[in-house]
Amino acid sequence: MVVTSNGRPIAFLVGTSPETFDSTLEAIQQAEALQALESIRQSARETGAAKLSLDEINAEIAAARAARRS
């Protein structure tokens, strides 16, 4: 079942039982994680971060850490 607010979907109600609760929760969490990962990948493609080399990534991390210390 889809829960809506002002005609827009905001939540799902998912049937479960004590026997299937853990696997249902795990499936939902895995789907959320995959969705978040795809969002991160899309953002990296759009900003060019997906093309950075390992050395460039490490340089960015070092610069961010140095900036935090100062």
Secondary structure as GFF3:
##gff-version 3
##sequence-region A 1 70
A	DSSP	beta_strand	2	5	.	.	.	ID=ss1
A	DSSP	beta_strand	8	12	.	.	.	ID=ss2
A	DSSP	alpha_helix	21	47	.	.	.	ID=ss3
A	DSSP	three_ten_helix	49	51	.	.	.	ID=ss4
A	DSSP	alpha_helix	54	69	.	.	.	ID=ss5
###
